[in-house]
């Protein structure tokens, strides 16, 4: 379940890769979207991929906001 995309985006913290993959599968499951265990998800509709990505972003922003609020 590794990241095998042609994206040029690089993680700032490479060790976060496993956590992001886990989050992707959890969010997909919440929305009833089936992801392939081999990492290839070419059958996904654009809307489904956007739902997963958008919710990952929303979750990461919430986590960052909580951490920033805790520093005040």
C-alpha positions as CSV (number, residue, x, y, z in Angstrom):
1,X,0.0,0.0,0.0
2,X,2.8,2.4,-0.9
3,X,2.4,5.6,-2.7
4,X,3.1,4.8,-6.4
5,X,1.8,8.0,-8.0
6,X,3.6,10.1,-10.6
7,X,3.0,13.1,-8.4
8,X,6.0,15.3,-7.7
9,X,4.7,16.1,-4.2
10,X,7.1,15.1,-1.5
11,X,6.2,14.6,2.2
12,X,7.9,16.9,4.5
13,X,8.0,14.1,7.1
14,X,8.5,10.9,5.0
15,X,7.6,8.8,8.1
16,X,4.1,10.1,7.9
17,X,3.5,8.0,4.7
18,X,2.0,5.1,6.6
19,X,-0.3,7.3,8.6
20,X,-1.6,9.1,5.5
21,X,-2.2,5.7,3.8
22,X,-4.2,4.5,6.8
23,X,-6.2,7.8,6.8
24,X,-7.0,7.3,3.1
25,X,-8.4,3.9,3.6
26,X,-10.4,4.9,6.7
27,X,-12.0,7.9,4.9
28,X,-12.7,5.8,1.8
29,X,-14.4,3.2,4.0
30,X,-16.5,5.9,5.7
31,X,-17.9,6.9,2.3
32,X,-18.3,3.4,1.0
33,X,-15.5,3.7,-1.6
34,X,-13.6,0.5,-2.3
35,X,-9.8,1.0,-2.7
36,X,-7.7,-1.8,-4.1
37,X,-5.2,-3.3,-1.7
38,X,-2.5,-3.3,-4.4
39,X,-2.5,0.5,-4.5
40,X,-3.9,0.8,-8.0
41,X,-7.2,2.6,-8.0
42,X,-7.7,3.6,-11.6
43,X,-11.3,2.6,-11.5
44,X,-12.2,5.5,-9.1
45,X,-14.4,8.2,-10.3
46,X,-12.9,11.7,-10.1
47,X,-15.6,12.6,-7.6
48,X,-14.7,9.7,-5.3
49,X,-11.0,10.6,-5.4
50,X,-11.9,14.2,-4.6
51,X,-14.0,13.1,-1.7
52,X,-11.2,11.1,-0.2
53,X,-8.5,13.8,-0.9
54,X,-10.8,16.6,0.4
55,X,-11.6,14.8,3.6
56,X,-7.9,14.0,4.2
57,X,-7.1,17.7,3.8
58,X,-10.0,18.7,6.1
59,X,-8.8,16.2,8.8
60,X,-5.2,17.4,8.5
61,X,-6.2,21.0,8.9
62,X,-8.3,20.1,11.9
63,X,-5.4,18.3,13.5
64,X,-3.1,21.3,12.8
65,X,-5.6,23.8,14.2
66,X,-5.9,21.7,17.4
67,X,-2.2,21.6,17.8
68,X,-1.8,25.3,17.2
69,X,-4.6,26.1,19.7
70,X,-2.8,24.0,22.3
71,X,0.3,26.1,22.0
72,X,-1.4,29.4,22.9
